Amino acid sequence: MKAAPLQWIAKSITWKLTAAFILLIITPVLIIGYLSFHFSEAIILKKVGLSTSKTLEQTAGNIDNLLNGMISVANSFNLNKNVAEILTHDTRSLERQWRDMTMIDNLFVTIHSTFFPYNSYFTLVSVYNNSYTSWDRLRGSTARMMQEPWYSQIQSNQFSWITAHDNYVHEERARYPKVFTLAGYIQENMERKVYGKFIISIPHQEIINILRRAAAFPESSLALLDGANHPFILTGAVGKRQFWERVAAATAENPSGSLIAVSKGRKYVINYQRLHKNSWKVAEIIPYTSLLGEIRELRMKIDLVLYLFISLFVIIAALIAISITRPIKELSTSMRRVEDGDLSVRVMPAGEDEVGQLVASFNKMVRKIKDLIDQLYREQRRERELELDALQAQIKPHFLFNTLNSIRWMAVINQADGVADMIGSLSNLLQLSIDPSKFISFEAELESLKSYIHIQQVRYNSRLETIFDIDPAVLRLRTIKLILQPVVENAIIHGLAKSNDGRISVSARRDEHSVIVIIADNGKGISAEKLIQLLRELKESVDQRRSGIGLNNVYQRLRLNFGDRADLSISSEPGVGTTVMLRLPALAEGMEE
């Protein structure tokens, strides 16, 4: 069943041409379309990557500035001698406490206005667990803060970054539910003497705002990755644990770059940039559909236009194929009619192209075949008429032959030898004429010719001399019956009738595939004008019905039986004589057909 369409196409040149046109049109269009969109996607990915990398580099700088600000504040706490003095002084004097608190508050205000254009929380805790904050006047919340799990993670030798934990300022937790914190010990640089602890916190939302401003697309998500390349701040819910593990493995070696990852069957382009301050990285996660959404929408529109154009091309290709194959089909139909014997069929040429030339050649061929068949029919009919004429020219030859034989024997009995010889020659002629064979040997033909000449010699009182020069190789070859006698008869009647010393010579020789017979007389000859007319009438006589068995009959029989293999030519000179040359095919016995 599957092979049926292919067999149908194989049997139809129309469908072959249509399929070829479709392949030649659609294949380049599809290939060019695919390559153009493929290269377009690559170019867009490259340009978006460059653009995103610049934005991420700027975002990384902004986060670096934020972290540097927090570190600068921590350093200012460590370097401020007043802070060290206050944190190491355990006094119960209310006046001193008020003075220390006022000094710390002024420091907090100065630091906030210098480093943070947004909300911030500062906390200092002495070695005696005395606390100074920018946010807790009653110090009740400070005690709760010290109970948080992250508080115990503060280390003495380095700064501790506590990412995205619950806001310990309960009064502002509704506004800022999460905070980002830098904590550490305040200590003397030289002796590493610990004075207390510092806690610097900013709303987690401030970092998210910095990340969101870097989004290249509305659907993009941005993340801040820690030293293990795991996200601790994420602006969107992208990927599960396995997804980020693959991202972590891919981004571990390079400080910046781009990669493609898959989560829940969706592709994402991830561009990342390392911070200068530490090993953290800023990453933007862009859905592939967002990145290429416009170009894919454009592709759908172009595909629709291509579909319409391809449909139009298919229709045009089918019409072109039909226009090309219609005359071929008509030609094929006409050929089948010719096979059935209808030679009257003609095909109208569709143009002057190769198909039109083929149609014209077909019409010409059919016309020639019809002409040849008509000509053959006419020649066969003419041949039958000639044979009938030859028979009708004889008055009951069987009766005459039997009668002449009776007279001949009466002459022999009465010893009238001359009469007997003449009657014998006439009998030989009559016997040859009633022989049903069309072809006889040259030897028999020459014997009948000698009988005819003997009769004419008696008639002209022996004034006719004959000379025979016959190649013995010719005698057994075959020729048409009564082909030489009319030529000799024509020479006697028209050339030697009034001559007292007439002479006729008959020669025959073989020339490769032909037999050349020359019959010459020394009669009065033929003038040039009359000879030209005679030859013209001789050539035209093939299509004309003439009675008798003269030169016209000889020429027609030669052409009908042998075509171009036989010919008859005449040359003559007035007062000298006339020569007739016959060129006949050299036919052995059995080769007549």
C-alpha positions in Angstrom: 0.0 0.0 0.0 2.9 2.4 0.8 4.5 1.8 -2.6 1.3 2.8 -4.5 1.9 6.6 -4.4 5.5 6.1 -5.6 4.3 3.8 -8.4 1.7 6.4 -9.4 4.4 9.1 -9.5 6.7 6.7 -11.5 4.0 6.2 -14.2 3.1 9.9 -14.6 5.6 12.4 -16.0 3.2 15.2 -14.8 3.7 14.1 -11.2 7.4 13.6 -11.7 7.8 17.2 -12.9 5.5 18.4 -10.1 7.5 16.5 -7.5 10.8 17.8 -9.0 9.5 21.4 -9.0 8.3 21.1 -5.4 11.6 19.6 -4.2 13.6 22.2 -6.0 11.5 25.0 -4.5 10.8 23.8 -1.0 14.1 22.2 -0.2 16.2 25.4 -0.6 13.5 27.4 1.2 13.4 25.1 4.2 17.2 24.8 4.4 17.7 28.6 4.1 14.9 29.2 6.6 16.4 26.7 9.1 19.9 28.1 8.7 18.8 31.7 8.9 16.8 31.1 12.1 19.6 29.0 13.5 22.2 31.7 12.9 19.8 34.4 14.1 19.3 32.5 17.4 23.1 32.2 17.7 23.6 35.9 17.0 20.8 36.9 19.4 22.3 34.7 22.1 25.7 36.2 21.6 24.4 39.8 21.7 22.2 39.2 24.7 25.1 37.5 26.4 27.3 40.5 25.8 24.6 42.9 26.9 23.8 40.9 30.0 27.4 40.5 30.9 27.9 44.2 31.0 24.7 44.7 33.1 25.8 41.9 35.4 29.3 43.5 35.7 27.6 46.7 36.7 25.3 44.9 39.1 28.2 43.1 40.6 29.9 46.5 41.1 26.8 47.8 42.9 26.7 44.8 45.2 30.4 45.2 45.7 29.8 48.8 46.8 27.1 47.7 49.2 29.3 45.1 50.7 32.3 47.4 50.8 30.1 50.0 52.6 29.2 47.4 55.2 32.8 46.4 55.6 33.9 50.0 55.8 31.4 50.5 58.7 32.8 47.4 60.4 36.3 48.7 60.0 35.2 52.1 61.4 33.9 50.4 64.5 37.2 48.6 64.9 39.3 51.7 64.4 37.2 54.1 66.6 38.9 54.5 69.9 35.8 55.9 71.5 34.0 52.7 70.6 36.7 50.6 72.1 36.7 52.7 75.3 32.9 52.5 75.6 32.8 48.7 75.0 35.5 48.0 77.5 34.1 50.3 80.2 31.6 48.6 82.5 30.1 51.5 84.5 26.9 51.8 86.5 26.8 55.5 86.3 23.7 56.7 84.6 25.4 59.9 83.4 28.2 57.8 81.8 25.7 55.5 80.3 23.8 58.5 78.8 26.9 60.0 77.5 28.1 56.7 75.9 24.7 56.2 74.4 24.6 59.7 72.9 28.1 59.3 71.4 27.2 55.9 69.9 23.9 57.3 68.5 25.7 60.2 66.9 28.2 57.7 65.4 25.3 55.6 64.0 23.7 58.6 62.4 26.9 59.7 60.8 27.6 56.2 59.4 24.1 55.8 58.1 24.1 59.1 56.3 27.6 58.4 54.9 27.3 54.8 53.7 23.6 53.8 53.4 20.9 55.7 51.4 18.4 53.2 52.7 17.3 51.7 56.0 20.0 50.0 58.1 20.4 48.5 61.6 23.6 48.9 63.7 24.3 47.0 66.9 27.3 47.0 69.2 27.6 44.5 72.1 30.4 44.9 74.7 32.2 42.1 76.4 30.0 42.8 79.3 26.9 42.2 77.1 26.0 45.9 77.2 24.3 46.7 73.9 24.1 49.8 71.8 21.7 49.8 68.8 20.3 52.2 66.3 16.9 50.5 66.5 16.2 49.3 70.1 15.8 51.9 72.7 14.3 49.6 75.3 16.9 46.9 74.7 14.3 44.2 75.0 14.6 43.2 71.3 18.4 43.0 71.6 18.2 40.3 74.2 15.9 38.3 71.8 18.4 38.9 69.0 21.2 37.3 71.0 19.0 34.2 71.1 18.9 33.8 67.3 20.8 30.8 65.8 22.9 32.9 63.6 24.2 35.0 66.5 26.2 32.1 67.8 27.9 31.7 64.3 29.8 35.0 64.7 33.5 34.2 64.6 36.4 36.1 66.1 38.9 35.9 63.3 36.8 37.0 60.3 33.7 38.7 59.2 30.5 36.6 59.1 27.9 37.2 56.4 24.5 36.0 57.5 22.3 35.9 54.4 18.5 36.2 54.3 17.5 35.6 57.9 14.4 36.9 59.7 14.4 40.5 60.7 15.3 40.7 64.4 13.7 44.2 64.6 10.2 43.0 65.3 8.7 46.5 64.8 9.8 46.5 61.1 9.4 42.8 60.3 6.1 43.5 58.4 7.9 46.0 56.2 11.2 44.2 55.9 10.7 40.5 56.8 14.2 39.5 55.9 17.6 41.2 56.5 21.1 40.7 55.3 23.8 40.9 58.0 27.5 41.4 58.5 28.7 40.5 62.0 32.1 40.2 63.7 34.3 41.0 66.6 35.7 44.4 67.5 39.3 43.9 68.4 42.6 45.6 68.5 44.6 44.8 65.4 48.0 44.4 67.1 47.2 42.4 70.2 43.9 40.9 68.9 42.2 42.0 72.1 38.4 41.6 71.8 36.3 44.6 72.8 32.9 43.4 71.7 30.8 42.5 68.7 29.2 44.4 65.9 26.1 43.6 63.8 25.3 45.5 60.6 22.1 44.7 58.9 20.3 46.0 55.8 16.9 44.9 54.5 17.2 41.9 52.2 14.9 43.7 49.8 17.6 46.3 49.0 19.8 43.6 47.5 16.8 42.1 45.6 16.1 45.6 44.2 19.6 45.9 43.0 19.3 42.5 41.3 15.9 43.2 39.8 17.1 46.4 38.2 19.6 44.3 36.2 16.9 42.0 34.7 17.2 42.0 30.9 13.6 40.5 30.5 10.5 40.7 32.7 10.6 36.9 33.0 14.3 36.9 34.1 15.4 35.8 37.6 18.5 37.0 39.3 20.5 35.2 42.0 23.3 35.9 44.3 25.4 32.7 44.6 27.7 32.0 47.5 31.2 30.6 47.4 29.8 27.1 46.7 27.8 28.5 43.8 24.5 28.0 45.5 21.9 30.7 45.4 21.2 32.5 48.8 19.3 35.3 47.2 16.9 34.6 44.3 14.3 37.0 42.7 12.3 34.2 41.3 11.4 30.5 41.9 13.6 28.9 39.3 14.8 25.3 39.5 15.1 22.7 42.2 18.1 21.4 44.0 19.4 19.3 41.1 19.1 22.2 38.8 21.3 24.4 41.0 23.7 21.6 41.5 24.3 21.3 37.8 24.6 25.1 37.6 27.1 25.1 40.5 29.2 22.4 38.8 29.2 24.4 35.5 30.1 27.8 37.0 32.7 26.6 39.5 35.8 27.0 37.3 35.1 30.3 35.5 34.6 33.8 37.2 32.2 34.7 34.5 30.4 33.2 31.5 27.3 31.8 30.1 25.6 28.4 30.0 22.3 26.6 29.1 20.5 24.6 31.8 17.2 22.7 31.8 14.6 22.6 34.6 11.3 20.9 34.4 11.6 20.6 30.7 12.3 24.3 30.2 15.6 25.7 28.8 17.3 28.6 30.5 20.3 30.7 29.6 22.3 31.6 32.7 24.8 34.4 32.6 27.0 35.0 35.6 29.6 37.4 36.9 31.9 37.1 40.0 32.1 39.8 42.6 35.4 41.5 43.2 35.2 41.5 47.0 34.7 37.7 47.5 33.8 34.5 45.7 30.2 35.3 45.3 28.6 35.5 41.9 25.7 37.4 40.4 23.7 35.3 38.0 20.8 36.1 35.6 18.5 33.2 34.6 16.7 33.9 31.4 14.0 31.6 30.0 14.9 30.5 26.5 11.3 31.3 25.4 11.7 34.9 26.6 15.1 35.3 25.0 13.9 34.0 21.6 10.2 34.8 22.0 10.1 37.6 19.4 12.2 35.8 16.9 10.1 32.7 17.3 6.9 34.7 16.9 8.5 36.2 13.8 9.4 32.7 12.7 5.7 31.6 13.0 4.6 34.5 10.8 7.3 33.8 8.3 6.4 30.1 8.3 2.8 31.0 7.6 3.9 33.2 4.7 6.2 30.5 3.5 3.4 27.9 3.7 1.1 30.2 1.6 3.9 30.8 -1.0 4.8 27.1 -1.1 1.1 26.3 -1.7 1.1 28.8 -4.5 4.4 27.4 -5.9 3.0 23.9 -5.8 -0.1 25.0 -7.8 2.1 26.9 -10.3 4.4 23.9 -10.5 1.5 21.6 -11.2 0.1 24.0 -13.9 3.6 24.2 -15.5 4.0 20.4 -15.4 0.5 20.0 -16.9 1.2 22.5 -19.6 4.4 20.6 -20.5 3.0 17.1 -20.4 -0.4 17.8 -22.0 1.0 17.8 -25.6 3.1 14.8 -24.6 0.0 12.9 -23.5 -1.8 14.0 -26.6 1.2 12.7 -28.6 1.1 9.4 -26.7 -2.6 9.0 -27.4 -2.1 9.7 -31.1 0.8 7.2 -31.2 -1.6 4.5 -29.9 -4.1 5.5 -32.6 -1.3 5.2 -35.2 -0.5 1.7 -33.7 -4.1 0.8 -34.3 -3.8 1.8 -38.0 -5.3 5.3 -37.9 -2.9 7.4 -40.0 -5.2 10.4 -40.3 -4.4 11.5 -36.7 -2.6 14.8 -36.2 -1.5 16.6 -33.1 -1.7 20.4 -32.8 1.7 21.8 -32.0 1.7 23.6 -28.6 4.5 25.9 -29.3 8.0 26.1 -30.8 9.9 24.5 -28.0 11.3 21.0 -27.9 7.9 19.4 -27.3 6.4 21.4 -30.1 9.2 20.3 -32.4 8.6 16.7 -31.3 4.9 17.1 -32.2 5.8 18.6 -35.6 8.2 15.7 -36.3 5.5 13.2 -35.3 3.0 14.8 -37.7 5.6 14.8 -40.4 6.5 11.2 -39.8 2.9 10.0 -39.8 2.2 12.0 -43.0 5.3 10.4 -44.7 4.2 6.9 -43.5 0.8 7.5 -44.9 2.3 8.8 -48.2 4.6 5.8 -48.4 1.7 3.4 -47.8 -0.4 5.2 -50.4 2.5 5.1 -52.8 3.1 1.4 -52.2 -0.6 0.7 -52.7 -0.6 2.7 -56.0 2.6 0.9 -57.1 1.2 -2.5 -56.3 -2.0 -1.6 -58.1 0.0 -0.3 -61.1 2.1 -3.5 -61.1 -1.1 -5.6 -61.3 -2.4 -3.3 -64.1 0.8 -3.6 -66.0 0.7 -7.4 -65.7 -2.9 -7.3 -66.8 -2.0 -5.1 -69.7 0.7 -7.5 -70.8 -1.7 -10.4 -70.6 -4.5 -8.5 -72.4 -2.0 -7.6 -75.2 -2.0 -11.3 -76.0 -5.0 -12.7 -77.6 -5.7 -15.9 -75.9 -2.1 -17.0 -75.8 -2.8 -20.6 -74.9 -5.0 -21.0 -77.9 -2.5 -19.3 -80.2 0.4 -21.4 -78.8 -1.5 -24.7 -79.4 -2.6 -23.5 -82.9 1.0 -22.4 -83.8 2.4 -25.7 -82.7 -0.1 -27.5 -85.0 0.9 -25.2 -87.9 4.6 -25.8 -87.2 4.2 -29.5 -87.4 2.2 -29.2 -90.6 5.1 -27.1 -92.0 7.7 -29.7 -90.9 5.6 -32.5 -92.5 5.4 -30.5 -95.8 9.2 -29.7 -95.5 8.6 -25.9 -95.2 11.6 -25.4 -92.9 11.6 -21.6 -92.9 8.0 -21.5 -91.9 8.6 -24.0 -89.2 11.5 -22.1 -87.8 9.5 -18.9 -87.7 6.5 -20.5 -86.1 8.9 -22.2 -83.6 10.3 -18.8 -82.6 6.8 -17.3 -82.2 5.8 -20.3 -80.1 8.8 -19.8 -77.8 7.7 -16.2 -77.3 4.1 -17.2 -76.6 5.3 -20.0 -74.2 7.3 -17.4 -72.2 4.4 -15.0 -72.0 2.1 -17.6 -70.6 4.7 -18.7 -68.0 3.3 -17.6 -64.6 6.8 -17.0 -63.2 7.7 -13.3 -62.8 11.5 -14.0 -62.7 13.5 -16.2 -65.1 17.2 -16.7 -65.8 19.1 -14.4 -68.1 19.8 -17.4 -70.3 16.0 -18.0 -70.8 15.5 -14.2 -71.3 18.2 -14.1 -74.0 16.7 -17.2 -75.8 13.3 -15.5 -76.0 15.1 -12.4 -77.3 16.8 -14.4 -80.0 13.4 -15.9 -81.0 12.0 -12.4 -81.3 15.0 -11.2 -83.3 14.7 -14.3 -85.7 11.1 -13.4 -86.3 12.1 -9.8 -87.1 14.9 -10.9 -89.4 12.4 -13.0 -91.4 10.1 -10.0 -91.5 12.9 -7.6 -92.7 14.3 -10.2 -95.2 17.6 -10.7 -93.2 18.5 -7.0 -93.4 19.0 -7.0 -89.6 22.4 -8.0 -88.1 22.6 -9.0 -84.4 25.7 -9.3 -82.2 25.6 -10.9 -78.7 28.4 -10.4 -76.2 27.3 -12.1 -73.0 29.4 -12.8 -69.9 28.8 -16.5 -69.0 28.6 -15.5 -65.3 25.4 -13.6 -66.1 23.5 -16.5 -67.7 22.4 -18.2 -64.4 21.4 -14.9 -62.7 17.7 -14.1 -62.4 15.9 -11.2 -64.0 12.3 -10.0 -64.8 10.6 -11.9 -67.6 10.4 -10.0 -71.0 12.6 -7.1 -69.8 15.0 -7.0 -72.9 12.6 -7.7 -75.8 10.7 -4.4 -75.5 14.0 -2.5 -75.7 15.1 -4.4 -78.9 11.6 -4.0 -80.3 11.8 -0.2 -79.7 15.2 -0.1 -81.5 13.9 -2.0 -84.5 10.7 -0.1 -84.9 12.0 3.5 -84.3 15.6 3.2 -85.4 16.1 0.5 -88.0 12.7 0.1 -89.8 13.9 1.9 -92.9 17.5 0.8 -92.8 19.0 -1.8 -95.2 22.0 -2.6 -93.0 20.6 -2.4 -89.5 22.7 -3.8 -86.7 21.8 -4.4 -83.0 24.4 -5.4 -80.4 23.4 -6.9 -77.0 26.1 -7.2 -74.3 25.8 -8.2 -70.7 28.4 -8.2 -67.9 28.5 -8.5 -64.1 29.6 -5.4 -62.1 29.9 -6.3 -58.4 26.3 -6.4 -57.2 24.8 -5.4 -60.6 24.3 -6.7 -64.1 24.9 -4.1 -66.9 23.0 -4.8 -70.1 23.8 -2.5 -73.1 21.6 -2.7 -76.2 22.9 -0.5 -79.1 21.7 0.1 -82.7 23.1 2.0 -85.6 19.8 3.5 -86.5 18.9 7.1 -87.2 19.3 8.2 -83.6 17.4 10.8 -81.6 17.8 14.6 -81.5 18.8 16.2 -78.2 15.5 17.9 -77.7 13.5 14.8 -78.3 15.8 12.7 -76.1 15.2 15.1 -73.2 11.5 14.9 -73.7 11.7 11.1 -73.9 13.6 10.8 -70.7 11.2 13.2 -68.9 8.2 11.2 -70.1 10.0 8.0 -69.0 10.5 9.3 -65.5 6.9 10.5 -65.2 5.5 7.3 -66.6 5.7 5.6 -63.2 2.5 7.3 -62.0 0.7 7.2 -65.4 -1.2 4.3 -66.9 0.1 3.4 -70.3 -0.9 0.3 -72.4 1.7 -1.8 -74.3 5.0 -3.1 -73.2 7.5 -0.5 -74.5 10.3 1.4 -72.7 7.7 2.9 -70.3 6.6 -0.6 -69.3 10.3 -1.7 -68.9 11.1 1.3 -66.7 8.0 1.0 -64.5 8.6 -2.7 -63.9 12.2 -2.0 -63.0 11.3 0.7 -60.5 8.4 -1.3 -59.0 10.4 -4.5 -58.5 13.9 -3.1 -57.7 13.5 0.5 -56.7 16.8 2.4 -56.7 18.8 -0.8 -57.3 17.8 -0.7 -61.0 17.8 2.0 -63.7 17.5 2.7 -67.4 19.4 5.3 -69.3 19.4 6.3 -73.0 22.1 8.0 -75.0 21.8 8.8 -78.7 23.4 10.7 -81.5 21.5 11.6 -84.7 22.8 9.6 -87.7 25.0 7.3 -85.5 22.5 5.4 -83.4 21.0 4.9 -79.9 22.3 3.1 -76.8 20.1 1.9 -74.0 21.8 0.8 -70.8 20.0 -1.3 -68.1 21.4 -1.6 -64.6 19.8 -4.6 -62.8 20.6 -6.2 -59.5 22.6 -9.4 -59.6 20.1 -11.9 -58.3 21.0 -15.5 -57.7 18.2 -18.1 -57.8 16.1 -17.8 -54.6 16.9 -14.1 -54.1 14.1 -12.7 -56.2 12.1 -11.6 -53.1 
